[in-house]
Amino acid sequence: MTQTIQELTNTDNDNGIALADALVPYFRPDAQTIVCGALDKDKVAALAAAGVELVINLQPDEELSFDEATAVKKTGMQYEQLSISGADDLKQLKILAFDNLLRQYHGKKIAMHCKSGNRVGAASALRAGWLRGRKIETAMERGYSHGLTGLEQEVHNRLLVPR
């Protein structure tokens, strides 16, 4: 299989680790940001080997199948959890907390995840629209690049309401 220039660049940037093979689903909105689905011990190890400095988990504890915080911290990566259970949690206070995390770790190589990437995409779109003042189309594009799928209509409706 032939790799694109972007894939080669990402692999080079990831210490030779093919994250697209290790993480499913896998989104790479930029060189410093990885979005994926739920983690397990092997995926945590792949992220650490790829040079990720921070894991942001948007899953609530009841969705986790192992002690993710301990596994991540054992590899030397930093760990933050911001529980977003679904559409009901897509409120401005949660998006402000999400924004705060991204600002706090600005410039770091981060991996963000939920079960599928959908909630990460939703939070990213709402952050772009509500907090960055982006047009709806631009905010939605941001969401798609970060894994937005099933919450698409909900996010679009929320972006219609000025904040």
Secondary structure, DSSP 4 states (H G I P E B T S, - for coil): -PPPHHHHHHHHHTTT--HHHHSSSEEEEETTEEEES---HHHHHHHHHTT--EEEE-S-GGG-SS-HHHHHHHTT-EEEE----SGGG-SHHHHHHHHHHHHHTTTS-EEEE-SSSHHHHHHHHHIIIIIT---HHHHHHHHHHTT--TTHHHHHHHHHS--
